[in-house]
Amino acid sequence: MDINRINTILNNDEKFDVFYENRPVWIQGVNDNIAKIGFVDNFEERDVFINDLYERKL
């Protein structure tokens, strides 16, 4: 994923399926090329490279 796609997701009211290491996440914020994410299945948070995030293709 790139910064333009992240900004589209953050500035949109629609729901997007974003994943990190096969786990669904929500993006809390972005600083340069690092995204702060929270995992949907628990309260864990992590800082990850935006290139490591992806959307699942249906």
Buried (B, 14 or more C-beta within 10 A) or exposed (E): BEEEBBEEBEEEEEEEEBBBEEEEBEBEEBEEEEBBBEBEEEEEEEEBEBEEBBEEEE
